[in-house]
């Protein structure tokens, strides 16, 4: 158990809908990262937050957004969903920025039908 | 993007043998590297890390070697066990970045009993 908790574990929704994925980082970790893992794209970095502020953006679509709350949990919002958004979404956390390992949650499997 | 899933390189070894998984990283400005193990249906799990000022680091049954000249990273697993069967990813952090990881394609390790 990495200490990172993601909910829900599975989500099935229709195209055009909006969903929210939730992540609770390890106790004391200030950095939260979101990754998307699909069969044809591997693990792709989406966005990072540090202590409530956005710090880095990767290949995140404009239809997607995220935030980190004062209690350090984070939410990833996916809207106007398309079939191609079906993937595993992972959250990871680390104690600080820079040269330190990140610990991953179990992921949320999103299926868009 | 990079391909995983059906197009993953696969390494098949006999139980008890040593395994070597290779990774070519892309950015000469990367200064920190991590190996992750991902079992089916789970999130990536931290195995071992190495900073760019080192060329070798040992853990329990695992050794990571870094060759900066040719931008190559390897993971050696001693006395491979069936529980080592998983997909292994190398990840890099670029110096000065906020800490997001860039993942390689992944290698599927299959251990035959």
Backbone of each chain as ProteinMPNN parsed JSONL, in Angstrom:
{"seq_chain_A": "XXXXXXXXXXXXXXXXXXXXXXXXXXXXXXXXXXXXXXXXXXXXXXXXXXXXXXXXXXXXXXXXXXXXXXXXXXXXXXXXXXXXXXXXXXXXXXXXXXXXXXXXXXXXXXXXX", "coords_chain_A": {"N_chain_A": [[0.845, -1.2, 0.0], [0.715, 2.082, -1.039], [-0.038, 4.348, 0.27], [-1.305, 6.363, -1.015], [-4.479, 7.33, -1.936], [-7.057, 6.667, -4.166], [-10.185, 7.506, -5.544], [-13.161, 7.109, -7.553], [-12.536, 3.521, -7.898], [-13.322, 2.361, -10.241], [-15.044, 3.622, -13.082], [-17.735, 4.164, -15.107], [-19.028, 5.846, -17.804], [-20.988, 7.975, -19.974], [-20.389, 9.316, -23.289], [-19.737, 12.812, -23.555], [-20.332, 13.429, -20.965], [-19.413, 14.515, -17.594], [-16.879, 13.95, -15.2], [-15.473, 13.459, -11.919], [-12.442, 12.78, -10.474], [-10.846, 11.609, -7.558], [-8.167, 12.214, -5.279], [-6.25, 11.322, -2.514], [-3.345, 12.286, -1.057], [-0.277, 10.779, 0.253], [0.217, 10.957, 3.766], [1.394, 14.043, 4.763], [2.652, 14.592, 2.351], [3.242, 17.084, -0.053], [3.188, 17.49, -2.763], [1.275, 16.7, -5.61], [0.615, 14.643, -8.346], [-0.857, 14.052, -11.518], [-1.48, 11.409, -13.736], [-2.08, 9.921, -16.91], [-2.841, 6.759, -18.198], [-2.893, 4.956, -21.024], [-3.488, 2.373, -23.485], [-2.203, 2.948, -25.902], [-0.608, 5.116, -25.412], [0.966, 4.986, -23.171], [2.29, 5.984, -19.962], [1.343, 9.12, -19.258], [2.183, 12.333, -18.263], [0.048, 14.62, -16.696], [-0.609, 16.877, -14.951], [0.679, 18.866, -12.232], [0.478, 19.655, -8.777], [1.519, 21.683, -6.069], [1.353, 22.086, -2.764], [-1.154, 23.292, -3.001], [-0.926, 24.922, -5.203], [-0.756, 25.182, -8.756], [1.922, 23.667, -10.474], [3.205, 22.471, -12.632], [2.505, 21.64, -16.005], [1.486, 19.108, -18.175], [0.639, 16.995, -20.807], [-2.157, 17.846, -20.833], [-5.54, 18.056, -21.622], [-7.682, 20.769, -22.663], [-10.238, 20.319, -21.852], [-9.96, 19.091, -19.489], [-9.364, 19.562, -16.037], [-7.825, 20.442, -12.915], [-7.446, 20.537, -9.34], [-5.968, 21.39, -6.172], [-6.731, 21.051, -2.861], [-6.965, 22.881, 0.331], [-6.6, 20.894, 2.298], [-4.897, 19.26, 1.04], [-5.777, 17.198, -0.592], [-6.612, 16.171, -3.926], [-8.404, 16.868, -6.946], [-9.35, 15.676, -10.113], [-10.891, 16.856, -12.876], [-12.833, 15.833, -15.536], [-14.263, 16.688, -18.52], [-16.893, 16.845, -21.031], [-16.646, 14.27, -22.12], [-14.954, 11.902, -24.192], [-14.756, 8.948, -26.254], [-12.09, 8.271, -26.49], [-10.99, 9.103, -24.137], [-11.05, 7.113, -22.373], [-9.255, 5.345, -20.047], [-6.635, 4.56, -17.668], [-6.336, 6.486, -14.799], [-3.929, 7.897, -12.89], [-2.907, 9.008, -9.717], [-0.206, 10.515, -8.067], [1.989, 11.084, -5.299], [4.407, 13.129, -3.642], [6.895, 14.069, -1.229], [8.06, 16.523, -1.553], [9.056, 18.952, -3.984], [11.235, 18.348, -6.798], [14.127, 16.222, -6.565], [12.971, 13.498, -5.763], [11.299, 10.464, -4.971], [8.115, 9.52, -6.337], [5.02, 8.348, -5.143], [2.553, 6.127, -6.143], [-1.013, 5.939, -6.504], [-3.675, 3.449, -6.696], [-5.092, 3.913, -8.917], [-7.732, 5.078, -11.121], [-9.994, 3.513, -13.114], [-11.297, 4.594, -15.998], [-14.014, 4.298, -18.084], [-15.41, 5.22, -21.046], [-18.426, 5.215, -22.656]], "CA_chain_A": [[0.0, 0.0, 0.0], [1.574, 3.252, -1.188], [-0.515, 5.449, 1.094], [-2.064, 7.278, -1.867], [-5.82, 6.768, -2.113], [-7.82, 7.229, -5.272], [-11.574, 7.058, -5.686], [-13.486, 5.698, -7.384], [-11.616, 2.592, -8.557], [-13.843, 2.163, -11.595], [-16.063, 4.602, -13.451], [-18.25, 4.006, -16.467], [-19.89, 6.983, -18.08], [-21.295, 8.145, -21.39], [-19.743, 10.439, -23.957], [-20.322, 14.105, -23.276], [-20.512, 13.627, -19.531], [-18.317, 15.075, -16.787], [-16.603, 13.151, -14.013], [-14.443, 13.964, -11.011], [-11.626, 11.753, -9.835], [-10.333, 12.167, -6.319], [-6.898, 11.659, -4.809], [-5.716, 11.734, -1.218], [-1.913, 11.942, -1.065], [0.293, 10.247, 1.491], [0.237, 11.93, 4.85], [2.563, 14.91, 4.775], [3.135, 14.928, 1.011], [2.698, 18.346, -0.54], [3.08, 17.451, -4.224], [0.368, 15.718, -6.212], [0.748, 14.553, -9.796], [-1.855, 13.239, -12.214], [-1.006, 10.755, -14.943], [-3.031, 9.121, -17.681], [-2.221, 5.597, -18.818], [-3.718, 4.27, -22.005], [-2.733, 1.333, -24.178], [-1.375, 3.427, -27.001], [0.177, 6.305, -25.052], [1.781, 4.787, -21.976], [2.035, 6.856, -18.813], [1.528, 10.508, -19.674], [2.022, 13.314, -17.201], [-1.0, 15.598, -16.974], [-0.505, 18.127, -14.202], [1.225, 18.752, -10.885], [0.201, 20.689, -7.796], [2.369, 21.685, -4.887], [0.792, 22.877, -1.659], [-2.323, 24.034, -3.451], [-0.699, 25.717, -6.412], [-0.34, 24.453, -9.95], [3.36, 23.856, -10.668], [3.653, 22.022, -13.945], [1.464, 21.082, -16.862], [1.948, 18.251, -19.251], [-0.291, 16.825, -21.928], [-3.522, 17.883, -20.312], [-6.471, 18.69, -22.544], [-8.422, 21.906, -22.097], [-11.473, 19.769, -21.251], [-9.587, 18.545, -18.189], [-8.831, 20.529, -15.077], [-7.542, 19.844, -11.616], [-7.145, 21.468, -8.256], [-5.546, 20.8, -4.913], [-7.433, 21.765, -1.799], [-6.141, 23.166, 1.517], [-6.211, 19.68, 3.034], [-3.93, 18.654, 0.112], [-6.332, 16.25, -1.535], [-6.717, 16.752, -5.26], [-9.45, 16.349, -7.82], [-9.165, 15.829, -11.552], [-12.191, 16.968, -13.518], [-12.801, 15.517, -16.962], [-15.568, 17.07, -19.046], [-17.166, 16.577, -22.452], [-15.863, 13.053, -22.311], [-14.938, 11.223, -25.487], [-14.363, 7.547, -26.137], [-10.639, 8.215, -26.357], [-10.565, 9.443, -22.77], [-11.014, 5.879, -21.59], [-7.866, 5.094, -19.647], [-6.374, 4.545, -16.234], [-5.842, 7.77, -14.32], [-3.187, 7.697, -11.647], [-2.43, 10.11, -8.909], [1.005, 10.206, -7.313], [2.362, 12.175, -4.396], [5.761, 13.125, -3.112], [7.022, 14.961, -0.079], [8.466, 17.856, -1.965], [9.407, 18.997, -5.402], [12.63, 18.038, -7.047], [14.654, 14.882, -6.697], [12.406, 12.579, -4.794], [10.395, 9.517, -5.622], [6.682, 9.724, -6.224], [4.286, 7.134, -4.828], [1.342, 6.12, -6.947], [-2.22, 5.276, -6.063], [-4.08, 2.279, -7.46], [-5.665, 4.365, -10.179], [-9.157, 5.023, -11.45], [-10.2, 3.074, -14.5], [-12.428, 5.292, -16.606], [-14.509, 3.766, -19.357], [-16.409, 6.093, -21.664], [-19.167, 4.395, -23.629]], "C_chain_A": [[0.883, 1.255, 0.0], [1.173, 4.384, -0.253], [-1.276, 6.495, 0.314], [-3.406, 6.617, -2.177], [-6.537, 7.475, -3.245], [-9.221, 6.647, -5.275], [-12.211, 7.751, -6.875], [-12.456, 4.805, -8.064], [-12.025, 2.378, -10.019], [-14.946, 3.187, -11.841], [-16.456, 4.341, -14.898], [-19.229, 5.144, -16.714], [-20.059, 7.146, -19.592], [-20.53, 9.324, -21.979], [-20.499, 11.733, -23.663], [-20.478, 14.421, -21.81], [-19.259, 14.215, -18.869], [-18.138, 14.205, -15.559], [-15.512, 13.825, -13.181], [-13.744, 12.791, -10.359], [-10.951, 12.401, -8.623], [-9.066, 11.444, -5.88], [-6.56, 12.213, -3.439], [-4.254, 11.329, -1.179], [-1.491, 11.279, 0.237], [0.341, 11.351, 2.527], [1.53, 12.74, 4.803], [3.091, 15.288, 3.405], [2.445, 16.18, 0.493], [2.462, 18.35, -2.047], [2.133, 16.354, -4.67], [0.528, 15.802, -7.726], [-0.403, 13.706, -10.336], [-1.25, 12.706, -13.501], [-2.163, 10.005, -15.593], [-2.27, 7.957, -18.303], [-3.205, 4.933, -19.747], [-2.831, 3.307, -22.769], [-1.784, 1.903, -25.212], [-0.511, 4.634, -26.65], [1.019, 6.111, -23.803], [1.367, 5.713, -20.853], [2.359, 8.292, -19.197], [1.247, 11.452, -18.508], [0.973, 14.344, -17.602], [-0.731, 16.927, -16.278], [0.034, 17.86, -12.805], [0.779, 19.937, -10.031], [1.157, 20.54, -6.633], [1.747, 22.633, -3.877], [-0.326, 23.814, -2.147], [-2.15, 24.823, -4.729], [-0.281, 24.835, -7.578], [1.135, 24.736, -10.214], [3.855, 23.428, -12.042], [2.478, 21.431, -14.695], [2.1, 20.243, -17.935], [0.928, 18.205, -20.351], [-1.739, 16.8, -21.468], [-4.422, 18.666, -21.269], [-7.189, 19.85, -21.859], [-9.718, 21.464, -21.443], [-11.218, 19.223, -19.855], [-9.084, 19.673, -17.296], [-8.603, 19.827, -13.751], [-7.396, 20.942, -10.581], [-6.667, 20.682, -7.048], [-6.099, 21.676, -3.801], [-6.531, 22.006, -0.588], [-5.752, 21.928, 2.319], [-5.305, 18.778, 2.194], [-4.517, 17.562, -0.773], [-6.539, 16.962, -2.877], [-7.86, 16.11, -6.026], [-9.082, 16.655, -9.268], [-10.546, 15.792, -12.189], [-12.046, 16.751, -15.024], [-14.182, 15.811, -17.525], [-15.676, 16.786, -20.534], [-16.427, 15.318, -22.889], [-16.049, 12.435, -23.685], [-14.483, 9.788, -25.259], [-12.861, 7.408, -25.874], [-10.112, 8.605, -24.987], [-10.55, 8.22, -21.865], [-9.562, 5.509, -21.303], [-7.836, 4.867, -18.145], [-5.819, 5.905, -15.855], [-5.209, 7.546, -12.958], [-2.859, 9.029, -11.001], [-1.162, 9.632, -8.194], [1.294, 11.369, -6.378], [3.814, 12.026, -3.98], [5.863, 14.215, -2.061], [7.328, 16.392, -0.489], [8.736, 17.811, -3.457], [10.85, 18.544, -5.562], [12.942, 16.557, -6.996], [14.157, 13.951, -5.598], [11.415, 11.671, -5.479], [8.952, 9.919, -5.39], [6.022, 8.38, -5.994], [2.912, 7.212, -5.48], [0.182, 5.449, -6.224], [-2.555, 4.111, -6.979], [-4.763, 2.649, -8.77], [-7.178, 4.301, -10.221], [-9.267, 4.598, -12.905], [-11.464, 3.724, -15.025], [-12.77, 4.655, -17.949], [-15.599, 4.695, -19.864], [-17.098, 5.3, -22.767], [-20.106, 5.273, -24.473]], "O_chain_A": [[1.687, 1.465, 0.908], [1.97, 5.291, -0.009], [-1.837, 7.42, 0.901], [-3.451, 5.473, -2.63], [-6.618, 8.702, -3.288], [-9.418, 5.455, -5.04], [-11.841, 8.883, -7.187], [-11.574, 5.316, -8.754], [-11.181, 2.236, -10.904], [-15.681, 3.565, -10.928], [-15.61, 4.305, -15.792], [-20.146, 5.371, -15.925], [-19.348, 6.521, -20.379], [-20.082, 10.214, -21.257], [-21.724, 11.748, -23.541], [-20.732, 15.57, -21.448], [-18.212, 14.382, -19.495], [-19.114, 13.771, -14.946], [-14.741, 14.645, -13.678], [-14.38, 11.919, -9.766], [-10.546, 13.563, -8.655], [-8.911, 10.239, -6.079], [-6.58, 13.425, -3.226], [-3.947, 10.14, -1.259], [-2.256, 11.228, 1.201], [0.487, 12.528, 2.199], [2.626, 12.178, 4.805], [3.898, 16.21, 3.292], [1.225, 16.319, 0.587], [1.64, 19.115, -2.551], [2.182, 15.228, -4.175], [0.569, 16.888, -8.305], [-0.857, 12.765, -9.686], [-0.601, 13.432, -14.253], [-3.082, 9.527, -14.928], [-1.19, 8.139, -18.865], [-4.23, 4.408, -19.312], [-1.604, 3.393, -22.722], [-0.675, 1.396, -25.383], [0.238, 5.125, -27.495], [1.737, 7.034, -23.416], [0.225, 6.171, -20.801], [3.518, 8.632, -19.434], [0.205, 11.371, -17.859], [1.006, 14.877, -18.711], [-0.636, 17.971, -16.924], [-0.133, 16.769, -12.261], [0.714, 21.072, -10.504], [1.553, 19.435, -6.261], [1.634, 23.835, -4.119], [-0.409, 24.974, -1.743], [-3.122, 25.338, -5.28], [0.456, 23.865, -7.406], [1.564, 25.89, -10.186], [4.831, 23.981, -12.55], [1.585, 20.813, -14.116], [3.114, 20.613, -18.526], [0.41, 19.234, -20.783], [-2.455, 15.825, -21.7], [-4.104, 19.787, -21.668], [-7.286, 19.901, -20.633], [-10.243, 22.158, -20.572], [-12.16, 18.926, -19.12], [-8.454, 20.62, -17.766], [-9.134, 18.744, -13.509], [-7.243, 22.119, -10.91], [-6.922, 19.485, -6.915], [-5.942, 22.897, -3.816], [-5.459, 21.41, -0.484], [-4.696, 21.906, 2.951], [-4.988, 17.66, 2.601], [-3.81, 17.042, -1.636], [-6.627, 18.189, -2.942], [-8.23, 14.961, -5.783], [-8.579, 17.729, -9.596], [-11.279, 14.812, -12.053], [-11.241, 17.403, -15.689], [-15.171, 15.244, -17.061], [-14.679, 16.521, -21.207], [-15.695, 15.305, -23.879], [-17.139, 12.443, -24.256], [-13.907, 9.454, -24.223], [-12.428, 6.531, -25.125], [-8.922, 8.454, -24.708], [-10.089, 8.287, -20.726], [-8.749, 5.38, -22.218], [-8.849, 4.964, -17.453], [-4.923, 6.419, -16.524], [-5.847, 7.078, -12.015], [-2.576, 10.025, -11.668], [-1.073, 8.479, -7.773], [0.889, 12.503, -6.638], [4.366, 10.926, -3.972], [5.053, 15.14, -2.002], [6.9, 17.345, 0.161], [8.652, 16.762, -4.095], [11.582, 18.381, -4.586], [12.103, 15.73, -7.351], [14.865, 13.669, -4.631], [10.769, 12.059, -6.452], [8.61, 10.562, -4.397], [6.424, 7.379, -6.588], [2.21, 8.218, -5.382], [0.369, 4.519, -5.44], [-1.819, 3.817, -7.921], [-4.983, 1.793, -9.627], [-7.814, 3.571, -9.46], [-8.713, 5.232, -13.802], [-12.565, 3.439, -14.554], [-11.917, 4.5, -18.822], [-16.596, 4.925, -19.179], [-16.456, 4.784, -23.681], [-20.811, 4.763, -25.343]]}, "seq_chain_B": "XXXXXXXXXXXXXXXXXXXXXXXXXXXXXXXXXXXXXXXXXXXXXXXXXXXXXXXXXXXXXXXXXXXXXXXXXXXXXXXXXXXXXXXXXXXXXXXXXXXXXXXXXXXXXXXXX", "coords_chain_B": {"N_chain_B": [[3.172, 9.471, -29.648], [4.383, 7.164, -27.129], [4.303, 3.595, -27.322], [2.582, 1.146, -25.489], [1.324, -1.777, -23.82], [0.051, -3.974, -26.14], [2.322, -3.726, -27.652], [4.538, -3.89, -26.07], [7.955, -4.378, -25.238], [9.163, -7.591, -24.362], [10.53, -9.573, -21.796], [11.558, -12.714, -21.08], [12.277, -14.906, -18.512], [13.87, -17.563, -16.664], [12.83, -18.814, -13.543], [14.863, -17.947, -10.816], [17.022, -17.205, -12.33], [19.052, -14.358, -13.306], [17.787, -11.123, -14.141], [17.889, -8.608, -16.616], [16.881, -5.464, -17.339], [16.522, -3.002, -19.716], [16.827, 0.515, -20.475], [16.551, 3.327, -22.475], [17.091, 6.617, -22.02], [15.827, 9.927, -22.698], [16.646, 12.586, -22.367], [19.442, 14.562, -21.952], [19.63, 16.343, -19.93], [18.427, 15.252, -17.775], [18.408, 14.453, -14.35], [17.772, 12.677, -12.438], [16.61, 9.435, -11.768], [14.231, 6.822, -11.867], [13.141, 3.525, -11.217], [10.174, 1.802, -11.789], [7.761, -0.662, -10.887], [5.017, -2.258, -12.288], [2.27, -4.058, -11.598], [-0.378, -6.057, -12.921], [-3.372, -4.293, -13.058], [-2.692, -2.596, -11.018], [-1.164, 0.332, -9.497], [1.899, 2.022, -10.495], [4.808, 0.951, -8.768], [7.318, 2.03, -6.656], [10.713, 1.083, -7.088], [13.572, 1.462, -7.112], [15.918, 4.157, -7.04], [18.132, 6.541, -8.64], [20.63, 9.036, -8.655], [22.033, 11.46, -10.914], [24.68, 11.829, -10.384], [25.75, 9.482, -9.731], [26.765, 6.141, -10.696], [25.942, 3.668, -10.125], [23.699, 1.847, -8.111], [22.584, -0.045, -5.373], [19.974, -2.183, -4.253], [17.706, -4.223, -2.414], [18.107, -7.213, -3.827], [18.035, -5.886, -6.238], [19.711, -3.879, -8.691], [20.66, -0.796, -9.995], [22.016, 0.582, -12.876], [23.671, 3.312, -14.302], [24.478, 4.905, -17.244], [25.642, 7.676, -18.34], [26.89, 8.609, -20.569], [25.939, 7.303, -22.804], [23.315, 7.623, -22.354], [21.802, 5.632, -20.924], [20.058, 3.325, -18.968], [19.863, 0.688, -16.641], [18.185, -2.054, -15.099], [18.856, -4.496, -12.84], [17.812, -7.585, -11.739], [18.267, -9.84, -9.272], [18.238, -13.399, -8.943], [15.576, -14.011, -9.989], [12.106, -14.056, -9.293], [8.798, -15.591, -9.442], [7.006, -13.668, -8.522], [8.105, -11.362, -9.416], [7.2, -10.89, -11.903], [5.921, -8.557, -14.06], [5.238, -5.272, -15.434], [7.914, -3.165, -16.132], [8.986, 0.09, -15.653], [11.141, 2.731, -16.593], [11.824, 5.972, -15.351], [12.367, 9.47, -15.7], [13.626, 12.559, -14.404], [13.869, 15.897, -15.292], [16.508, 18.184, -14.878], [15.919, 21.039, -12.928], [13.255, 21.021, -13.46], [9.842, 20.894, -12.255], [9.496, 18.542, -11.086], [7.989, 16.564, -12.267], [7.631, 13.303, -13.619], [9.014, 11.659, -16.454], [8.049, 9.013, -18.298], [9.359, 5.929, -19.556], [8.809, 3.48, -22.188], [8.268, 0.958, -21.09], [8.826, -2.408, -20.049], [7.871, -5.727, -20.289], [8.189, -8.171, -17.922], [8.426, -11.593, -17.75], [8.284, -14.369, -15.751], [9.273, -17.624, -15.727], [8.266, -20.558, -14.074]], "CA_chain_B": [[3.38, 8.978, -28.301], [5.018, 5.861, -27.044], [3.332, 2.51, -27.289], [2.7, 0.104, -24.474], [0.285, -2.763, -24.031], [0.355, -5.038, -27.067], [3.608, -3.527, -28.285], [5.574, -3.827, -25.056], [9.038, -5.36, -25.292], [8.965, -8.627, -23.351], [11.69, -10.339, -21.377], [11.127, -13.946, -20.436], [13.406, -15.524, -17.824], [13.577, -18.709, -15.811], [12.904, -18.538, -12.097], [16.193, -18.155, -10.262], [18.005, -16.515, -13.15], [19.102, -12.901, -13.164], [17.125, -10.381, -15.223], [18.396, -7.26, -16.901], [15.924, -4.668, -18.11], [17.217, -1.814, -20.198], [16.035, 1.705, -20.777], [17.28, 4.438, -23.065], [16.353, 7.829, -21.705], [15.842, 10.833, -23.841], [17.108, 13.954, -22.143], [20.732, 14.63, -21.274], [19.477, 17.22, -18.765], [17.791, 14.514, -16.685], [19.363, 14.279, -13.252], [17.257, 11.744, -11.435], [15.965, 8.339, -12.481], [13.531, 5.884, -10.99], [12.518, 2.335, -11.786], [8.899, 1.422, -11.206], [7.187, -1.953, -11.247], [3.569, -2.181, -12.32], [1.556, -5.326, -11.754], [-1.662, -5.912, -13.588], [-4.454, -3.731, -12.265], [-2.191, -1.801, -9.901], [-0.373, 1.5, -9.838], [3.353, 1.829, -10.476], [5.382, 0.818, -7.428], [8.725, 2.43, -6.622], [11.673, 0.015, -6.819], [14.879, 2.004, -6.773], [16.212, 5.394, -7.764], [19.545, 6.883, -8.74], [20.867, 10.407, -9.105], [22.94, 11.473, -12.058], [26.077, 11.876, -9.958], [26.119, 8.105, -9.407], [26.614, 5.245, -11.832], [25.426, 2.371, -9.66], [23.067, 1.843, -6.794], [22.066, -1.387, -5.083], [18.923, -2.347, -3.273], [17.531, -5.633, -2.093], [18.005, -8.021, -5.049], [18.032, -5.052, -7.44], [20.808, -2.948, -8.916], [20.446, 0.094, -11.123], [23.23, 1.109, -13.47], [23.435, 4.503, -15.116], [25.561, 5.284, -18.149], [25.216, 8.976, -18.864], [27.521, 8.84, -21.864], [25.049, 6.819, -23.858], [21.943, 7.829, -21.865], [21.263, 4.291, -20.753], [19.757, 2.917, -17.59], [19.454, -0.711, -16.581], [17.738, -2.608, -13.822], [19.22, -5.902, -12.707], [17.104, -8.279, -10.667], [18.958, -11.092, -8.964], [17.412, -14.542, -8.536], [14.223, -13.576, -10.327], [11.038, -14.883, -8.735], [7.521, -15.4, -10.139], [6.394, -12.412, -8.07], [8.722, -10.23, -10.124], [6.508, -10.725, -13.185], [5.227, -7.266, -14.081], [5.811, -4.332, -16.395], [8.885, -2.297, -15.483], [9.163, 1.388, -16.308], [12.099, 3.7, -16.096], [11.294, 7.333, -15.386], [13.422, 10.46, -15.526], [13.258, 13.941, -14.086], [14.793, 16.825, -15.924], [17.03, 19.146, -13.912], [15.224, 22.315, -12.952], [11.807, 20.851, -13.638], [9.14, 20.897, -10.98], [9.529, 17.209, -10.502], [7.184, 15.547, -12.927], [8.39, 12.197, -14.19], [8.783, 11.259, -17.832], [8.156, 7.568, -18.285], [9.703, 5.184, -20.752], [7.77, 2.622, -22.76], [7.956, -0.188, -20.26], [9.223, -3.756, -20.472], [7.127, -6.748, -19.566], [9.018, -9.278, -17.453], [7.662, -12.805, -17.508], [9.153, -15.321, -15.064], [8.795, -19.0, -15.89], [8.625, -21.364, -12.901]], "C_chain_B": [[3.995, 7.605, -28.296], [3.972, 4.779, -26.886], [3.607, 1.571, -26.132], [1.616, -0.91, -24.783], [0.762, -3.799, -25.007], [1.751, -4.913, -27.649], [4.748, -3.446, -27.285], [6.683, -4.813, -25.361], [8.857, -6.341, -24.13], [10.267, -9.347, -23.089], [11.174, -11.552, -20.619], [12.344, -14.62, -19.819], [12.923, -16.702, -16.989], [13.7, -18.282, -14.35], [14.306, -18.864, -11.587], [17.296, -17.495, -11.061], [18.019, -15.033, -12.818], [18.447, -12.252, -14.377], [17.798, -9.034, -15.389], [17.401, -6.563, -17.807], [16.583, -3.349, -18.45], [16.265, -0.675, -20.535], [16.969, 2.764, -21.365], [16.496, 5.707, -22.757], [16.669, 8.917, -22.715], [16.58, 12.142, -23.608], [18.407, 13.991, -21.359], [20.686, 15.54, -20.045], [18.778, 16.52, -17.608], [18.807, 14.239, -15.596], [18.887, 13.311, -12.181], [16.435, 10.706, -12.167], [15.36, 7.368, -11.474], [13.083, 4.684, -11.819], [11.238, 2.04, -11.013], [8.491, 0.049, -11.729], [5.678, -1.797, -11.232], [2.975, -3.56, -12.582], [0.174, -5.046, -12.332], [-2.726, -5.367, -12.637], [-4.009, -2.862, -11.101], [-1.432, -0.581, -10.41], [1.103, 1.185, -9.846], [3.89, 1.853, -9.045], [6.871, 1.136, -7.501], [9.611, 1.227, -6.298], [12.978, 0.604, -6.308], [15.105, 3.264, -7.583], [17.725, 5.618, -7.802], [19.677, 8.319, -9.231], [21.97, 10.401, -10.159], [24.41, 11.553, -11.657], [26.578, 10.499, -9.514], [26.054, 7.273, -10.669], [26.076, 3.877, -11.424], [24.791, 2.558, -8.29], [22.436, 0.478, -6.578], [20.976, -1.329, -4.035], [18.846, -3.825, -2.928], [17.216, -6.389, -3.375], [17.985, -7.187, -6.335], [19.232, -4.126, -7.47], [20.447, -2.091, -10.111], [21.8, 0.623, -11.567], [22.875, 2.269, -14.386], [24.667, 4.81, -15.948], [25.143, 6.571, -18.847], [25.779, 9.247, -20.253], [26.596, 8.437, -23.007], [23.581, 6.93, -23.45], [21.207, 6.499, -21.715], [21.153, 3.956, -19.275], [19.41, 1.438, -17.621], [19.056, -1.085, -15.167], [18.091, -4.084, -13.816], [18.479, -6.474, -11.511], [17.79, -9.621, -10.465], [17.951, -12.162, -8.546], [15.931, -14.249, -8.743], [13.183, -14.584, -9.847], [9.74, -14.651, -9.513], [6.823, -14.097, -9.759], [7.0, -11.17, -8.712], [8.06, -9.978, -11.465], [5.652, -9.471, -13.144], [5.76, -6.476, -15.272], [6.719, -3.383, -15.631], [9.081, -1.036, -16.324], [10.355, 2.117, -15.718], [11.456, 5.077, -16.235], [12.436, 8.3, -15.104], [12.812, 11.803, -15.136], [14.323, 14.841, -14.677], [15.218, 17.884, -14.911], [16.31, 20.474, -14.077], [13.733, 22.2, -13.163], [11.16, 20.802, -12.262], [9.051, 19.51, -10.369], [8.677, 16.19, -11.197], [8.075, 14.542, -13.64], [8.006, 11.968, -15.638], [9.059, 9.766, -17.893], [8.589, 7.006, -19.628], [8.562, 4.262, -21.146], [7.349, 1.505, -21.825], [8.425, -1.486, -20.891], [8.451, -4.752, -19.629], [8.076, -7.891, -19.21], [8.117, -10.459, -17.13], [8.615, -13.848, -16.925], [8.539, -16.714, -15.15], [9.223, -19.839, -14.692], [9.441, -22.596, -13.273]], "O_chain_B": [[4.113, 6.959, -29.337], [2.88, 5.027, -26.374], [4.759, 1.249, -25.844], [1.05, -0.909, -25.877], [1.773, -4.456, -24.757], [2.314, -5.91, -28.1], [5.831, -2.973, -27.631], [6.408, -5.962, -25.706], [8.441, -5.947, -23.04], [11.01, -9.688, -24.009], [10.443, -11.422, -19.638], [13.33, -14.879, -20.509], [11.744, -16.819, -16.656], [14.57, -17.49, -13.987], [14.86, -19.92, -11.888], [18.384, -17.248, -10.54], [17.126, -14.519, -12.144], [18.538, -12.761, -15.495], [18.219, -8.406, -14.418], [17.119, -7.026, -18.912], [17.131, -2.666, -17.585], [15.088, -0.872, -20.834], [18.034, 3.05, -20.817], [15.353, 5.849, -23.191], [17.636, 8.837, -23.473], [17.085, 12.745, -24.555], [18.469, 13.507, -20.229], [21.594, 15.511, -19.215], [18.558, 17.133, -16.564], [19.936, 13.838, -15.878], [19.529, 13.151, -11.143], [15.661, 11.031, -13.068], [15.901, 7.132, -10.394], [12.696, 4.824, -12.979], [11.211, 2.028, -9.783], [8.825, -0.342, -12.847], [5.116, -1.265, -10.275], [3.159, -4.142, -13.65], [-0.353, -3.938, -12.233], [-2.949, -5.909, -11.555], [-4.83, -2.437, -10.289], [-1.104, -0.479, -11.592], [1.525, 0.185, -9.265], [3.474, 2.671, -8.224], [7.594, 0.568, -8.319], [9.329, 0.456, -5.381], [13.431, 0.284, -5.209], [14.557, 3.423, -8.674], [18.486, 4.965, -7.088], [18.935, 8.761, -10.107], [22.738, 9.445, -10.268], [25.291, 11.365, -12.495], [27.683, 10.368, -8.989], [25.365, 7.644, -11.619], [25.791, 3.033, -12.274], [25.273, 3.312, -7.444], [21.827, -0.086, -7.487], [21.031, -0.557, -3.079], [19.8, -4.577, -3.127], [16.141, -6.205, -3.946], [17.922, -7.756, -7.425], [19.708, -3.653, -6.438], [19.979, -2.603, -11.129], [22.618, 1.053, -10.754], [21.907, 2.211, -15.143], [25.767, 4.956, -15.416], [24.388, 6.552, -19.819], [25.209, 10.022, -21.02], [26.486, 9.123, -24.023], [22.705, 6.392, -24.127], [20.144, 6.28, -22.297], [22.029, 4.262, -18.466], [18.729, 0.984, -18.54], [19.527, -0.51, -14.186], [17.666, -4.834, -14.695], [18.516, -5.918, -10.413], [17.876, -10.433, -11.386], [16.951, -11.875, -7.888], [15.143, -14.241, -7.797], [13.358, -15.795, -9.977], [9.596, -13.624, -10.175], [6.13, -13.495, -10.58], [6.476, -10.066, -8.569], [8.326, -8.961, -12.104], [4.768, -9.338, -12.298], [6.617, -6.95, -16.018], [6.328, -2.853, -14.59], [9.308, -1.097, -17.533], [10.558, 2.124, -14.504], [10.644, 5.309, -17.13], [13.36, 7.981, -14.356], [11.676, 12.133, -15.478], [15.52, 14.574, -14.572], [14.387, 18.418, -14.176], [16.115, 20.969, -15.187], [13.016, 23.195, -13.053], [11.838, 20.685, -11.241], [8.575, 19.349, -9.245], [8.634, 15.038, -10.764], [9.123, 14.884, -14.186], [6.836, 12.067, -16.01], [10.16, 9.31, -17.582], [8.24, 7.528, -20.687], [7.498, 4.259, -20.528], [6.171, 1.149, -21.783], [8.42, -1.638, -22.112], [8.386, -4.633, -18.405], [8.687, -8.501, -20.087], [7.175, -10.347, -16.346], [9.634, -14.172, -17.536], [7.417, -16.939, -14.695], [10.398, -19.842, -14.324], [9.819, -23.374, -12.396]]}, "name": "protein", "num_of_chains": 2, "seq": "XXXXXXXXXXXXXXXXXXXXXXXXXXXXXXXXXXXXXXXXXXXXXXXXXXXXXXXXXXXXXXXXXXXXXXXXXXXXXXXXXXXXXXXXXXXXXXXXXXXXXXXXXXXXXXXXXXXXXXXXXXXXXXXXXXXXXXXXXXXXXXXXXXXXXXXXXXXXXXXXXXXXXXXXXXXXXXXXXXXXXXXXXXXXXXXXXXXXXXXXXXXXXXXXXXXXXXXXXXXXXXXXXX"}
